[in-house]
Amino acid sequence: MSTAAPTDREKPNGPRSRKGAATRARLLDAAKTVFEKDGFLEARISDIAEQAGLSHGSFYHYFDSKEQIFREIAKEMTDLLNAPLSTAIFIPASTAPPRERIRAGIRRYLESYRAEARIIGVIEQVSRYDAELNSERFHHQQRDRDRVVGSIRQLQALGLAAPDIDPAIAAHSLGAMVSRFAEMWLVQGLVESDLELAAEQLARLFGNALQLRDRPRPQEGQDDDDLDGPRPFLRPGPHQG
């Protein structure tokens, strides 16, 4: 039984034909099913190929190893979980205040996590002993973390978040809070909740930690009533997407 970390090289070129792309997608879907059922260590390439309806040798036309295909599935799941940043939090068309957008983003994150909890549980398990995969996931998420850091800085500059909070520490810590809660709830079954309550509570904790406001903090000599005006969008920081 192989316990090698997912460190094998990736094939330099993907499939060049539509049929090849479809076959590669079949293998990814099949591998996801096998990893969900058997876990990473017990999964075999022959099982993945059989699940996809392909020969054992066909697998190696698209992937070098089960480590490589697992690594690719992990990247896909990371992108899926980070999607709410663009579809709920940083969407330019939204005029909702930051707290509402954060809640919508957390809710969509939890929905995606719940739908893919089985494979995400396997990925989290492997990441705990596989430093290479853990590092790859961390760096794959870097752009999205930078967007959150940039947004916190903008909220501080606009007087909508506490100015003495370190944006990088806040982004990492609050992101870890949401992801760890999702794992404890949806993978490990250690806590009980429902989706709406979880989203509302996590968003409240997130907003309270940043001391978010819908309107800028008043300057000396001003009252809150003096600060009427449009609420700014929550956006990524400069040069971050």
C-alpha positions in Angstrom: 0.0 0.0 0.0 1.5 3.3 -1.1 1.8 6.1 1.4 3.7 8.4 -0.8 2.9 12.1 -0.7 1.3 13.7 -3.8 4.6 15.0 -5.2 4.8 13.3 -8.6 5.2 15.7 -11.5 2.1 16.7 -13.5 2.0 16.0 -17.2 3.1 19.1 -19.1 0.3 19.1 -21.6 -3.4 18.3 -21.1 -5.6 16.5 -23.6 -5.7 18.3 -26.9 -9.0 17.0 -28.3 -12.6 17.3 -27.1 -12.7 13.6 -26.6 -9.5 13.6 -24.6 -10.9 16.4 -22.4 -14.1 14.4 -21.8 -12.1 11.3 -20.9 -9.9 13.2 -18.5 -13.1 14.6 -16.9 -14.4 11.1 -16.6 -11.3 10.0 -14.8 -11.5 12.9 -12.4 -15.1 12.1 -11.6 -14.3 8.5 -11.1 -11.3 9.2 -8.9 -13.5 11.5 -6.7 -16.0 8.6 -6.3 -13.3 6.1 -5.4 -11.5 8.5 -3.0 -14.8 9.2 -1.3 -15.5 5.5 -0.9 -12.1 4.1 -0.1 -10.0 7.1 1.2 -6.7 8.1 -0.3 -4.5 5.3 0.9 -6.8 2.4 0.0 -7.8 3.8 -3.5 -6.2 2.0 -6.4 -5.6 3.3 -10.0 -7.3 0.1 -11.3 -10.4 1.0 -9.3 -10.4 4.5 -10.7 -10.0 3.2 -14.3 -12.8 0.6 -13.8 -15.1 3.3 -12.3 -14.5 5.4 -15.4 -15.0 2.5 -17.8 -11.5 2.6 -19.1 -8.5 0.3 -19.1 -5.8 0.6 -16.5 -3.3 1.8 -19.1 -5.7 4.6 -20.2 -5.3 6.2 -16.9 -1.6 6.9 -17.5 -2.3 8.7 -20.7 -3.8 11.5 -18.6 -2.2 11.2 -15.2 1.1 10.0 -13.8 -0.2 8.7 -10.5 -3.1 8.6 -8.1 -1.2 11.3 -6.2 -1.5 13.7 -9.2 -5.2 13.1 -9.8 -5.9 13.5 -6.1 -3.9 16.8 -6.1 -6.0 18.1 -9.0 -9.3 17.2 -7.2 -8.1 19.0 -4.1 -7.5 22.2 -6.3 -10.9 21.9 -7.7 -12.5 21.7 -4.3 -10.4 24.7 -3.1 -11.7 26.7 -6.1 -15.3 25.6 -5.4 -15.1 26.7 -1.7 -13.5 30.0 -2.6 -16.1 30.8 -5.3 -18.4 32.8 -2.9 -15.8 35.5 -2.7 -16.6 36.4 -6.3 -20.3 35.4 -6.4 -21.4 37.0 -3.1 -18.8 39.1 -1.4 -16.8 40.9 -4.1 -19.6 41.0 -6.8 -19.6 44.6 -8.2 -23.3 44.7 -8.8 -24.2 44.3 -5.1 -25.1 47.3 -3.0 -25.6 45.3 0.2 -23.6 46.4 3.3 -20.5 44.3 4.2 -22.2 42.3 7.0 -24.9 41.1 4.6 -22.4 40.2 1.9 -20.2 38.3 4.3 -23.3 36.3 5.5 -24.3 35.5 1.9 -20.7 34.4 1.2 -20.4 32.2 4.3 -23.8 30.6 3.5 -22.7 29.7 0.0 -19.4 28.3 1.3 -21.3 26.1 3.7 -23.7 24.9 1.0 -20.7 23.9 -1.2 -19.0 22.3 1.7 -22.0 20.3 2.6 -22.5 19.1 -1.0 -18.9 17.9 -1.2 -18.3 17.0 2.5 -17.1 13.4 1.8 -14.3 14.3 -0.6 -13.3 17.4 1.4 -13.0 15.2 4.5 -10.6 13.0 2.7 -8.6 16.0 1.5 -8.4 17.5 5.0 -7.3 14.1 6.3 -4.5 13.8 3.8 -3.4 17.4 4.2 -2.7 16.7 7.9 0.1 14.2 7.2 1.1 15.3 3.7 3.1 18.6 4.0 3.5 18.8 0.2 -0.3 18.8 -0.4 -0.9 21.1 2.5 1.6 23.6 1.1 0.1 23.4 -2.4 -3.4 24.1 -1.1 -2.1 27.0 1.0 -0.4 28.6 -2.0 -3.3 27.9 -4.3 -5.5 29.9 -1.9 -3.1 32.8 -1.7 -4.8 35.1 -4.3 -8.1 34.8 -2.5 -6.6 35.4 0.9 -4.9 38.5 -0.5 -8.3 39.8 -1.8 -9.7 39.5 1.7 -6.7 41.2 3.3 -7.1 44.0 0.7 -10.8 44.4 1.5 -10.2 44.6 5.2 -7.7 47.4 4.6 -10.3 49.2 2.5 -12.9 48.9 5.1 -10.5 50.3 7.7 -9.6 53.2 5.4 -13.3 54.0 4.9 -14.0 53.9 8.7 -16.1 50.8 8.4 -13.8 48.4 10.4 -11.6 48.8 13.5 -8.4 50.5 12.5 -6.2 48.7 15.0 -6.9 45.2 13.6 -4.1 43.5 11.6 -5.8 42.7 8.2 -3.6 39.6 7.5 -4.1 38.1 10.9 -7.8 38.8 10.7 -8.2 37.2 7.3 -6.3 34.1 8.2 -7.9 33.7 11.6 -11.5 34.3 10.5 -11.1 32.1 7.4 -9.8 29.3 9.6 -12.8 29.8 11.9 -15.3 29.3 9.1 -13.4 26.3 7.5 -12.8 24.5 10.8 -16.4 24.9 11.9 -17.5 23.5 8.5 -15.2 20.4 9.0 -16.4 19.8 12.6 -20.0 20.1 11.6 -20.2 18.5 8.1 -17.3 16.0 8.2 -16.7 15.0 11.8 -20.2 15.4 13.1 -18.9 17.1 16.3 -21.4 19.9 16.4 -25.1 20.2 15.4 -26.5 23.1 13.5 -28.6 24.0 10.5 -27.4 26.0 7.6 -29.2 29.3 8.3 -28.1 29.4 11.9 -24.5 28.5 11.1 -24.3 31.2 8.5 -25.9 33.8 10.7 -23.7 33.0 13.7 -20.4 32.8 11.7 -21.2 36.0 9.9 -21.9 37.7 13.3 -18.6 36.5 14.7 -16.8 37.6 11.6 -18.4 41.1 11.6 -18.0 41.6 15.4 -14.3 40.6 15.2 -13.7 43.4 12.6 -16.1 45.7 14.4 -17.9 46.3 11.1 -20.2 49.3 10.6 -22.6 50.1 7.8 -21.5 53.7 7.9 -18.1 55.3 8.7 -17.0 55.9 12.2 -17.7 59.6 13.2 -14.7 61.9 13.4 -14.3 64.1 16.5 -17.2 66.4 16.8 -19.5 64.3 14.5 -22.5 62.1 15.3 -23.5 59.0 13.4 -26.4 61.0 12.0 -24.0 63.3 10.2 -22.7 60.5 8.1 -25.5 59.8 5.7 -24.5 58.8 2.2 -24.1 55.7 0.0 -22.6 52.6 1.5 -19.3 51.7 -0.3 -18.9 48.3 -2.0 -16.8 45.6 -0.5 -14.0 45.1 -3.0 -10.7 43.4 -3.3 -7.7 45.6 -2.6 -5.6 47.2 -5.4 -4.0 44.8 -7.9 -5.8 41.8 -6.3 -8.5 41.0 -8.9 
